[in-house]
């Protein structure tokens, strides 16, 4: 997937976070918020791939 703008990247990240929140297992919900955010960031980076400035 190629994103053309920062706004598209932000929208993609927000959508991924919403989808993940909708499917979280109870054990994952118990994680610290920082750990969840780090996991979301890794998923986002995997989905988007390298981003060039």
PDB file of N, H, CA, C and O in Angstrom:
ATOM      1  N   UNK A   1       0.846  -1.179   0.000  1.00  0.00           N
ATOM      2  CA  UNK A   1       0.000   0.000   0.000  1.00  0.00           C
ATOM      3  C   UNK A   1       0.889   1.239   0.000  1.00  0.00           C
ATOM      4  O   UNK A   1       1.868   1.325   0.741  1.00  0.00           O
ATOM      5  N   UNK A   2       0.527   2.185  -0.840  1.00  0.00           N
ATOM      6  H   UNK A   2      -0.268   2.116  -1.442  1.00  0.00           H
ATOM      7  CA  UNK A   2       1.304   3.418  -0.912  1.00  0.00           C
ATOM      8  C   UNK A   2       0.417   4.577  -0.464  1.00  0.00           C
ATOM      9  O   UNK A   2      -0.686   4.764  -0.979  1.00  0.00           O
ATOM     10  N   UNK A   3       0.897   5.329   0.471  1.00  0.00           N
ATOM     11  H   UNK A   3       1.793   5.177   0.889  1.00  0.00           H
ATOM     12  CA  UNK A   3       0.160   6.503   0.945  1.00  0.00           C
ATOM     13  C   UNK A   3       0.802   7.737   0.342  1.00  0.00           C
ATOM     14  O   UNK A   3       2.026   7.859   0.307  1.00  0.00           O
ATOM     15  N   UNK A   4      -0.030   8.647  -0.129  1.00  0.00           N
ATOM     16  H   UNK A   4      -1.025   8.548  -0.100  1.00  0.00           H
ATOM     17  CA  UNK A   4       0.473   9.835  -0.809  1.00  0.00           C
ATOM     18  C   UNK A   4       0.679  11.025   0.114  1.00  0.00           C
ATOM     19  O   UNK A   4       1.341  11.994  -0.260  1.00  0.00           O
ATOM     20  N   UNK A   5       0.123  10.962   1.302  1.00  0.00           N
ATOM     21  H   UNK A   5      -0.415  10.176   1.605  1.00  0.00           H
ATOM     22  CA  UNK A   5       0.252  12.136   2.158  1.00  0.00           C
ATOM     23  C   UNK A   5       0.242  11.741   3.631  1.00  0.00           C
ATOM     24  O   UNK A   5      -0.148  10.635   4.006  1.00  0.00           O
ATOM     25  N   UNK A   6       0.683  12.682   4.440  1.00  0.00           N
ATOM     26  H   UNK A   6       1.000  13.580   4.135  1.00  0.00           H
ATOM     27  CA  UNK A   6       0.681  12.468   5.886  1.00  0.00           C
ATOM     28  C   UNK A   6      -0.744  12.251   6.387  1.00  0.00           C
ATOM     29  O   UNK A   6      -0.965  11.444   7.290  1.00  0.00           O
ATOM     30  N   UNK A   7      -1.701  12.955   5.818  1.00  0.00           N
ATOM     31  H   UNK A   7      -1.522  13.611   5.085  1.00  0.00           H
ATOM     32  CA  UNK A   7      -3.097  12.797   6.238  1.00  0.00           C
ATOM     33  C   UNK A   7      -3.586  11.374   5.980  1.00  0.00           C
ATOM     34  O   UNK A   7      -4.309  10.802   6.795  1.00  0.00           O
ATOM     35  N   UNK A   8      -3.185  10.804   4.835  1.00  0.00           N
ATOM     36  H   UNK A   8      -2.597  11.269   4.173  1.00  0.00           H
ATOM     37  CA  UNK A   8      -3.586   9.435   4.528  1.00  0.00           C
ATOM     38  C   UNK A   8      -2.942   8.460   5.506  1.00  0.00           C
ATOM     39  O   UNK A   8      -3.577   7.498   5.937  1.00  0.00           O
ATOM     40  N   UNK A   9      -1.686   8.707   5.855  1.00  0.00           N
ATOM     41  H   UNK A   9      -1.170   9.488   5.505  1.00  0.00           H
ATOM     42  CA  UNK A   9      -1.012   7.844   6.825  1.00  0.00           C
ATOM     43  C   UNK A   9      -1.700   7.907   8.180  1.00  0.00           C
ATOM     44  O   UNK A   9      -1.908   6.881   8.828  1.00  0.00           O
ATOM     45  N   UNK A  10      -2.051   9.119   8.606  1.00  0.00           N
ATOM     46  H   UNK A  10      -1.881   9.952   8.080  1.00  0.00           H
ATOM     47  CA  UNK A  10      -2.735   9.271   9.888  1.00  0.00           C
ATOM     48  C   UNK A  10      -4.090   8.577   9.861  1.00  0.00           C
ATOM     49  O   UNK A  10      -4.466   7.918  10.830  1.00  0.00           O
ATOM     50  N   UNK A  11      -4.824   8.716   8.767  1.00  0.00           N
ATOM     51  H   UNK A  11      -4.518   9.251   7.979  1.00  0.00           H
ATOM     52  CA  UNK A  11      -6.137   8.076   8.648  1.00  0.00           C
ATOM     53  C   UNK A  11      -5.986   6.550   8.682  1.00  0.00           C
ATOM     54  O   UNK A  11      -6.783   5.862   9.319  1.00  0.00           O
ATOM     55  N   UNK A  12      -4.978   6.031   8.006  1.00  0.00           N
ATOM     56  H   UNK A  12      -4.330   6.590   7.488  1.00  0.00           H
ATOM     57  CA  UNK A  12      -4.741   4.592   8.005  1.00  0.00           C
ATOM     58  C   UNK A  12      -4.423   4.100   9.411  1.00  0.00           C
ATOM     59  O   UNK A  12      -4.944   3.073   9.845  1.00  0.00           O
ATOM     60  N   UNK A  13      -3.571   4.828  10.119  1.00  0.00           N
ATOM     61  H   UNK A  13      -3.147   5.663   9.766  1.00  0.00           H
ATOM     62  CA  UNK A  13      -3.199   4.429  11.481  1.00  0.00           C
ATOM     63  C   UNK A  13      -4.419   4.440  12.395  1.00  0.00           C
ATOM     64  O   UNK A  13      -4.606   3.519  13.190  1.00  0.00           O
ATOM     65  N   UNK A  14      -5.249   5.476  12.286  1.00  0.00           N
ATOM     66  H   UNK A  14      -5.097   6.224  11.640  1.00  0.00           H
ATOM     67  CA  UNK A  14      -6.460   5.548  13.104  1.00  0.00           C
ATOM     68  C   UNK A  14      -7.408   4.399  12.791  1.00  0.00           C
ATOM     69  O   UNK A  14      -7.990   3.807  13.699  1.00  0.00           O
ATOM     70  N   UNK A  15      -7.567   4.080  11.502  1.00  0.00           N
ATOM     71  H   UNK A  15      -7.094   4.561  10.764  1.00  0.00           H
ATOM     72  CA  UNK A  15      -8.455   2.977  11.115  1.00  0.00           C
ATOM     73  C   UNK A  15      -7.932   1.656  11.659  1.00  0.00           C
ATOM     74  O   UNK A  15      -8.703   0.832  12.152  1.00  0.00           O
ATOM     75  N   UNK A  16      -6.612   1.455  11.568  1.00  0.00           N
ATOM     76  H   UNK A  16      -5.987   2.124  11.168  1.00  0.00           H
ATOM     77  CA  UNK A  16      -6.031   0.217  12.088  1.00  0.00           C
ATOM     78  C   UNK A  16      -6.237   0.112  13.593  1.00  0.00           C
ATOM     79  O   UNK A  16      -6.527  -0.968  14.107  1.00  0.00           O
ATOM     80  N   UNK A  17      -6.088   1.229  14.303  1.00  0.00           N
ATOM     81  H   UNK A  17      -5.852   2.106  13.886  1.00  0.00           H
ATOM     82  CA  UNK A  17      -6.292   1.215  15.756  1.00  0.00           C
ATOM     83  C   UNK A  17      -7.747   0.890  16.086  1.00  0.00           C
ATOM     84  O   UNK A  17      -8.010   0.124  17.014  1.00  0.00           O
ATOM     85  N   UNK A  18      -8.691   1.458  15.344  1.00  0.00           N
ATOM     86  H   UNK A  18      -8.477   2.080  14.591  1.00  0.00           H
ATOM     87  CA  UNK A  18     -10.113   1.161  15.589  1.00  0.00           C
ATOM     88  C   UNK A  18     -10.413  -0.307  15.321  1.00  0.00           C
ATOM     89  O   UNK A  18     -11.108  -0.955  16.104  1.00  0.00           O
ATOM     90  N   UNK A  19      -9.890  -0.837  14.211  1.00  0.00           N
ATOM     91  H   UNK A  19      -9.325  -0.311  13.574  1.00  0.00           H
ATOM     92  CA  UNK A  19     -10.125  -2.243  13.882  1.00  0.00           C
ATOM     93  C   UNK A  19      -9.512  -3.156  14.931  1.00  0.00           C
ATOM     94  O   UNK A  19     -10.115  -4.155  15.325  1.00  0.00           O
ATOM     95  N   UNK A  20      -8.328  -2.814  15.374  1.00  0.00           N
ATOM     96  H   UNK A  20      -7.839  -2.003  15.054  1.00  0.00           H
ATOM     97  CA  UNK A  20      -7.686  -3.646  16.395  1.00  0.00           C
ATOM     98  C   UNK A  20      -8.472  -3.582  17.699  1.00  0.00           C
ATOM     99  O   UNK A  20      -8.674  -4.606  18.352  1.00  0.00           O
ATOM    100  N   UNK A  21      -8.912  -2.399  18.079  1.00  0.00           N
ATOM    101  H   UNK A  21      -8.747  -1.568  17.549  1.00  0.00           H
ATOM    102  CA  UNK A  21      -9.678  -2.253  19.320  1.00  0.00           C
ATOM    103  C   UNK A  21     -10.956  -3.076  19.258  1.00  0.00           C
ATOM    104  O   UNK A  21     -11.390  -3.632  20.267  1.00  0.00           O
ATOM    105  N   UNK A  22     -11.553  -3.156  18.085  1.00  0.00           N
ATOM    106  H   UNK A  22     -11.201  -2.705  17.265  1.00  0.00           H
ATOM    107  CA  UNK A  22     -12.794  -3.916  17.929  1.00  0.00           C
ATOM    108  C   UNK A  22     -12.564  -5.420  18.082  1.00  0.00           C
ATOM    109  O   UNK A  22     -13.490  -6.160  18.416  1.00  0.00           O
ATOM    110  N   UNK A  23     -11.338  -5.871  17.842  1.00  0.00           N
ATOM    111  H   UNK A  23     -10.585  -5.270  17.571  1.00  0.00           H
ATOM    112  CA  UNK A  23     -11.059  -7.309  17.879  1.00  0.00           C
ATOM    113  C   UNK A  23     -10.118  -7.724  19.000  1.00  0.00           C
ATOM    114  O   UNK A  23      -9.703  -8.882  19.066  1.00  0.00           O
ATOM    115  N   UNK A  24      -9.777  -6.789  19.883  1.00  0.00           N
ATOM    116  H   UNK A  24     -10.114  -5.849  19.830  1.00  0.00           H
ATOM    117  CA  UNK A  24      -8.862  -7.115  20.982  1.00  0.00           C
ATOM    118  C   UNK A  24      -9.411  -8.239  21.850  1.00  0.00           C
ATOM    119  O   UNK A  24     -10.602  -8.300  22.155  1.00  0.00           O
ATOM    120  N   UNK A  25      -8.518  -9.109  22.230  1.00  0.00           N
ATOM    121  H   UNK A  25      -7.550  -9.060  21.983  1.00  0.00           H
ATOM    122  CA  UNK A  25      -8.867 -10.143  23.201  1.00  0.00           C
ATOM    123  C   UNK A  25      -8.797  -9.518  24.589  1.00  0.00           C
ATOM    124  O   UNK A  25      -8.066  -8.547  24.784  1.00  0.00           O
ATOM    125  N   UNK A  26      -9.545 -10.058  25.565  1.00  0.00           N
ATOM    126  H   UNK A  26     -10.138 -10.847  25.406  1.00  0.00           H
ATOM    127  CA  UNK A  26      -9.508  -9.478  26.919  1.00  0.00           C
ATOM    128  C   UNK A  26      -8.099  -9.372  27.496  1.00  0.00           C
ATOM    129  O   UNK A  26      -7.791  -8.397  28.182  1.00  0.00           O
ATOM    130  N   UNK A  27      -7.255 -10.337  27.236  1.00  0.00           N
ATOM    131  H   UNK A  27      -7.505 -11.129  26.679  1.00  0.00           H
ATOM    132  CA  UNK A  27      -5.885 -10.285  27.769  1.00  0.00           C
ATOM    133  C   UNK A  27      -5.110  -9.108  27.179  1.00  0.00           C
ATOM    134  O   UNK A  27      -4.312  -8.476  27.870  1.00  0.00           O
ATOM    135  N   UNK A  28      -5.350  -8.817  25.897  1.00  0.00           N
ATOM    136  H   UNK A  28      -5.999  -9.331  25.335  1.00  0.00           H
ATOM    137  CA  UNK A  28      -4.666  -7.683  25.269  1.00  0.00           C
ATOM    138  C   UNK A  28      -5.156  -6.361  25.844  1.00  0.00           C
ATOM    139  O   UNK A  28      -4.380  -5.415  25.983  1.00  0.00           O
ATOM    140  N   UNK A  29      -6.438  -6.294  26.178  1.00  0.00           N
ATOM    141  H   UNK A  29      -7.068  -7.063  26.066  1.00  0.00           H
ATOM    142  CA  UNK A  29      -6.984  -5.062  26.751  1.00  0.00           C
ATOM    143  C   UNK A  29      -6.361  -4.759  28.105  1.00  0.00           C
ATOM    144  O   UNK A  29      -6.346  -3.610  28.549  1.00  0.00           O
ATOM    145  N   UNK A  30      -5.843  -5.803  28.763  1.00  0.00           N
ATOM    146  H   UNK A  30      -5.855  -6.735  28.403  1.00  0.00           H
ATOM    147  CA  UNK A  30      -5.241  -5.614  30.078  1.00  0.00           C
ATOM    148  C   UNK A  30      -3.823  -5.034  29.983  1.00  0.00           C
ATOM    149  O   UNK A  30      -3.261  -4.611  30.993  1.00  0.00           O
ATOM    150  N   UNK A  31      -3.249  -5.014  28.789  1.00  0.00           N
ATOM    151  H   UNK A  31      -3.706  -5.357  27.968  1.00  0.00           H
ATOM    152  CA  UNK A  31      -1.901  -4.456  28.621  1.00  0.00           C
ATOM    153  C   UNK A  31      -1.882  -2.973  28.961  1.00  0.00           C
ATOM    154  O   UNK A  31      -2.890  -2.275  28.856  1.00  0.00           O
ATOM    155  N   UNK A  32      -0.726  -2.524  29.365  1.00  0.00           N
ATOM    156  H   UNK A  32       0.093  -3.091  29.450  1.00  0.00           H
ATOM    157  CA  UNK A  32      -0.546  -1.096  29.599  1.00  0.00           C
ATOM    158  C   UNK A  32      -0.794  -0.352  28.289  1.00  0.00           C
ATOM    159  O   UNK A  32      -0.474  -0.869  27.218  1.00  0.00           O
ATOM    160  N   UNK A  33      -1.360   0.858  28.358  1.00  0.00           N
ATOM    161  H   UNK A  33      -1.620   1.278  29.227  1.00  0.00           H
ATOM    162  CA  UNK A  33      -1.606   1.622  27.132  1.00  0.00           C
ATOM    163  C   UNK A  33      -0.352   1.834  26.284  1.00  0.00           C
ATOM    164  O   UNK A  33      -0.433   1.814  25.056  1.00  0.00           O
ATOM    165  N   UNK A  34       0.786   2.032  26.907  1.00  0.00           N
ATOM    166  H   UNK A  34       0.852   2.048  27.905  1.00  0.00           H
ATOM    167  CA  UNK A  34       2.026   2.237  26.146  1.00  0.00           C
ATOM    168  C   UNK A  34       2.399   0.979  25.360  1.00  0.00           C
ATOM    169  O   UNK A  34       2.882   1.073  24.231  1.00  0.00           O
ATOM    170  N   UNK A  35       2.181  -0.180  25.943  1.00  0.00           N
ATOM    171  H   UNK A  35       1.788  -0.256  26.860  1.00  0.00           H
ATOM    172  CA  UNK A  35       2.479  -1.435  25.252  1.00  0.00           C
ATOM    173  C   UNK A  35       1.534  -1.627  24.070  1.00  0.00           C
ATOM    174  O   UNK A  35       1.953  -2.084  23.006  1.00  0.00           O
ATOM    175  N   UNK A  36       0.255  -1.278  24.252  1.00  0.00           N
ATOM    176  H   UNK A  36      -0.085  -0.907  25.116  1.00  0.00           H
ATOM    177  CA  UNK A  36      -0.700  -1.369  23.136  1.00  0.00           C
ATOM    178  C   UNK A  36      -0.318  -0.418  22.018  1.00  0.00           C
ATOM    179  O   UNK A  36      -0.380  -0.781  20.843  1.00  0.00           O
ATOM    180  N   UNK A  37       0.079   0.805  22.378  1.00  0.00           N
ATOM    181  H   UNK A  37       0.130   1.100  23.332  1.00  0.00           H
ATOM    182  CA  UNK A  37       0.462   1.789  21.363  1.00  0.00           C
ATOM    183  C   UNK A  37       1.700   1.322  20.598  1.00  0.00           C
ATOM    184  O   UNK A  37       1.776   1.483  19.380  1.00  0.00           O
ATOM    185  N   UNK A  38       2.658   0.749  21.303  1.00  0.00           N
ATOM    186  H   UNK A  38       2.596   0.618  22.292  1.00  0.00           H
ATOM    187  CA  UNK A  38       3.858   0.239  20.640  1.00  0.00           C
ATOM    188  C   UNK A  38       3.495  -0.885  19.672  1.00  0.00           C
ATOM    189  O   UNK A  38       4.038  -0.955  18.569  1.00  0.00           O
ATOM    190  N   UNK A  39       2.583  -1.759  20.079  1.00  0.00           N
ATOM    191  H   UNK A  39       2.142  -1.702  20.974  1.00  0.00           H
ATOM    192  CA  UNK A  39       2.136  -2.833  19.194  1.00  0.00           C
ATOM    193  C   UNK A  39       1.416  -2.258  17.979  1.00  0.00           C
ATOM    194  O   UNK A  39       1.617  -2.734  16.861  1.00  0.00           O
ATOM    195  N   UNK A  40       0.576  -1.235  18.184  1.00  0.00           N
ATOM    196  H   UNK A  40       0.413  -0.849  19.092  1.00  0.00           H
ATOM    197  CA  UNK A  40      -0.104  -0.582  17.062  1.00  0.00           C
ATOM    198  C   UNK A  40       0.905   0.039  16.111  1.00  0.00           C
ATOM    199  O   UNK A  40       0.756  -0.057  14.892  1.00  0.00           O
ATOM    200  N   UNK A  41       1.935   0.677  16.664  1.00  0.00           N
ATOM    201  H   UNK A  41       2.056   0.755  17.654  1.00  0.00           H
ATOM    202  CA  UNK A  41       2.966   1.295  15.831  1.00  0.00           C
ATOM    203  C   UNK A  41       3.680   0.254  14.982  1.00  0.00           C
ATOM    204  O   UNK A  41       3.977   0.497  13.812  1.00  0.00           O
ATOM    205  N   UNK A  42       3.958  -0.918  15.577  1.00  0.00           N
ATOM    206  H   UNK A  42       3.717  -1.116  16.527  1.00  0.00           H
ATOM    207  CA  UNK A  42       4.623  -1.977  14.806  1.00  0.00           C
ATOM    208  C   UNK A  42       3.708  -2.489  13.698  1.00  0.00           C
ATOM    209  O   UNK A  42       4.166  -2.711  12.577  1.00  0.00           O
ATOM    210  N   UNK A  43       2.428  -2.679  13.992  1.00  0.00           N
ATOM    211  H   UNK A  43       2.056  -2.499  14.903  1.00  0.00           H
ATOM    212  CA  UNK A  43       1.486  -3.119  12.968  1.00  0.00           C
ATOM    213  C   UNK A  43       1.385  -2.097  11.843  1.00  0.00           C
ATOM    214  O   UNK A  43       1.356  -2.456  10.666  1.00  0.00           O
ATOM    215  N   UNK A  44       1.332  -0.831  12.213  1.00  0.00           N
ATOM    216  H   UNK A  44       1.356  -0.540  13.169  1.00  0.00           H
ATOM    217  CA  UNK A  44       1.260   0.247  11.239  1.00  0.00           C
ATOM    218  C   UNK A  44       2.501   0.247  10.352  1.00  0.00           C
ATOM    219  O   UNK A  44       2.392   0.352   9.130  1.00  0.00           O
ATOM    220  N   UNK A  45       3.670   0.130  10.959  1.00  0.00           N
ATOM    221  H   UNK A  45       3.758   0.045  11.951  1.00  0.00           H
ATOM    222  CA  UNK A  45       4.922   0.126  10.197  1.00  0.00           C
ATOM    223  C   UNK A  45       4.970  -1.082   9.261  1.00  0.00           C
ATOM    224  O   UNK A  45       5.441  -0.966   8.129  1.00  0.00           O
ATOM    225  N   UNK A  46       4.493  -2.230   9.718  1.00  0.00           N
ATOM    226  H   UNK A  46       4.110  -2.324  10.637  1.00  0.00           H
ATOM    227  CA  UNK A  46       4.465  -3.426   8.870  1.00  0.00           C
ATOM    228  C   UNK A  46       3.523  -3.229   7.692  1.00  0.00           C
ATOM    229  O   UNK A  46       3.828  -3.656   6.579  1.00  0.00           O
ATOM    230  N   UNK A  47       2.381  -2.587   7.923  1.00  0.00           N
ATOM    231  H   UNK A  47       2.133  -2.240   8.827  1.00  0.00           H
ATOM    232  CA  UNK A  47       1.395  -2.396   6.862  1.00  0.00           C
ATOM    233  C   UNK A  47       1.841  -1.365   5.836  1.00  0.00           C
ATOM    234  O   UNK A  47       1.609  -1.531   4.639  1.00  0.00           O
ATOM    235  N   UNK A  48       2.480  -0.303   6.308  1.00  0.00           N
ATOM    236  H   UNK A  48       2.668  -0.169   7.281  1.00  0.00           H
ATOM    237  CA  UNK A  48       2.852   0.796   5.424  1.00  0.00           C
ATOM    238  C   UNK A  48       4.207   0.569   4.778  1.00  0.00           C
ATOM    239  O   UNK A  48       4.425   0.934   3.623  1.00  0.00           O
ATOM    240  N   UNK A  49       5.105  -0.029   5.523  1.00  0.00           N
ATOM    241  H   UNK A  49       4.928  -0.326   6.462  1.00  0.00           H
ATOM    242  CA  UNK A  49       6.449  -0.218   5.007  1.00  0.00           C
ATOM    243  C   UNK A  49       7.261   1.052   5.177  1.00  0.00           C
ATOM    244  O   UNK A  49       6.838   1.979   5.867  1.00  0.00           O
ATOM    245  N   UNK A  50       8.421   1.093   4.554  1.00  0.00           N
ATOM    246  H   UNK A  50       8.764   0.339   3.994  1.00  0.00           H
ATOM    247  CA  UNK A  50       9.275   2.270   4.689  1.00  0.00           C
ATOM    248  C   UNK A  50       8.584   3.520   4.131  1.00  0.00           C
ATOM    249  O   UNK A  50       7.985   3.489   3.056  1.00  0.00           O
ATOM    250  N   UNK A  51       8.679   4.589   4.867  1.00  0.00           N
ATOM    251  H   UNK A  51       9.166   4.614   5.740  1.00  0.00           H
ATOM    252  CA  UNK A  51       8.095   5.856   4.442  1.00  0.00           C
ATOM    253  C   UNK A  51       9.230   6.838   4.216  1.00  0.00           C
ATOM    254  O   UNK A  51      10.077   7.058   5.081  1.00  0.00           O
ATOM    255  N   UNK A  52       9.220   7.416   3.036  1.00  0.00           N
ATOM    256  H   UNK A  52       8.532   7.237   2.332  1.00  0.00           H
ATOM    257  CA  UNK A  52      10.265   8.399   2.716  1.00  0.00           C
ATOM    258  C   UNK A  52       9.738   9.795   2.937  1.00  0.00           C
ATOM    259  O   UNK A  52       8.609  10.110   2.564  1.00  0.00           O
ATOM    260  N   UNK A  53      10.553  10.627   3.540  1.00  0.00           N
ATOM    261  H   UNK A  53      11.471  10.371   3.843  1.00  0.00           H
ATOM    262  CA  UNK A  53      10.147  12.015   3.801  1.00  0.00           C
ATOM    263  C   UNK A  53      10.334  12.862   2.561  1.00  0.00           C
ATOM    264  O   UNK A  53      10.048  14.059   2.583  1.00  0.00           O
TER     265      UNK A  53
END
